[in-house]
Amino acid sequence: MFVGHYGASLVAKRVAPELPLWSLLAAAQLVDIAWSTFVLLGIEHLRIVPGHTATNPLDLYHMPYTHSLPAALLWALSAAALTWAWAARARLASAARRLALVVAAVVFSHWLLDLVVHAPDLPLWGDRGKVGLGLWNHPLVETALELALLVGAALWLHADRAAWRLAGGRALGVTVAVLVVFHAVNLFAPPPPSVAAVGIAGLAVYLAVVAAGWRIERRAAVDNPPAAGSAMSSRP
């Protein structure tokens, strides 16, 4: 799963509008940002096996530090701790617990959604007890699920017009459309040429989405300045 993960970011943005959009986009893919980095460093490993699943040629045979159940929980707790510290500095201490829980939920949602689509390669402990429901072997259903998660979350955020506007409005809508197109193109892309290419491309795309989120929300803040004394005015 790729674009479907960002649905959690958009849901969280409506639930906790104080959180910067870029941080939520990063949280949704934090596990894969770490995974791409660890693949490049040779800490975790994969093989490129065309036909491994109907939609994904990657045999993800070793990723205990990012995609095991305990690792996913630790990434979520770490992100929650950082959010709590940020909230205190941003004069949002009264909301720190709530904001930390929202970010932790977004981070951990990555593992839950991966469980649905992955082949059995998600370890329950260390590098053992691997699970995965294998929806990658059913391309139409998997694609429908991903797009429903992303577009459905975008529509739900859009229903709160103030939250949608402050999250980027039309620019956010364009970003969602680009992600949909990217997913469609990626379905027909050839297998990557090397393991290093997988890590580099993954890291580049994840960070580009985070940068886009930062840019569009920053532009939205200029166009829609918060009222004096509001919680939104406490953002860094």
C-alpha positions, 0 to 999 in steps of 0.5 A, a space after each residue: 500500500 502507498 497512497 492509501 496510507 495518506 488517508 490516515 493523515 487527512 482524517 487526522 488533520 480534521 480530528 486535530 487541525 492543530 497538527 501541521 499537515 506535513 507532520 501527519 503526512 510524514 507520520 503516515 509513512 514514517 515506517 516506510 521512510 525508515 525502511 527505505 533508509 535501512 534498505 540503503 544502509 543494508 540494515 534491512 533487505 529485499 529481493 526483486 522478484 517479478 511476479 512475487 505478487 500480482 502488483 508488487 515485485 518486491 520480496 520483503 524478506 527481512 524488515 524486522 526493525 521497521 515492519 515487525 509489530 513491536 517495531 511499528 509500536 515503537 515508531 508510533 510511541 517515538 512519534 508520540 513522544 516528539 509530538 508531546 514535546 512539540 505541543 509543549 513548546 508550541 503552547 499546546 500543552 493542554 492538548 499534548 496527550 490528544 495530539 500525541 495519541 493522534 500521531 501515534 495512531 497515524 503511524 501505527 495505521 501504516 502497519 495495520 493497512 500493510 497487514 491487509 495488502 502484504 504477502 506474509 512478510 510482516 513479522 509479529 516478533 523479530 523476524 518470525 511469525 510473518 503475517 499478511 493477508 495478501 491483497 496485493 494478489 488482487 489488483 482491482 480490489 487492492 486499488 479500489 481500497 487504496 483509492 477509497 481510503 485516500 479519496 474518502 478521507 479527502 472528502 471527509 476533510 473537505 466536508 469541514 470547509 474551514 479545516 480543508 481551507 487551512 490544510 491547503 484547500 485546492 492545492 491539497 486537492 491537486 496533491 490528492 489527484 497527483 497521488 491518485 495518478 501516481 498510483 495508477 501509473 505505478 501499477 504498470 511500471 516495470 520492476 525497479 532496476 536494483 535494490 538501491 533504486 527501490 530505497 532511493 525512489 521510495 525515500 525521494 517520493 515520501 519526502 517530496 510528499 512531506 515537502 508538498 504538505 509543508 508548502 501548501 499549508 504554509 501558503 494556506 496560512 498566509 491566505 487564511 491568517 488565524 484569528 488572534 489568540 486562536 490555537 492555530 496561531 500557536 504553530 511554529 
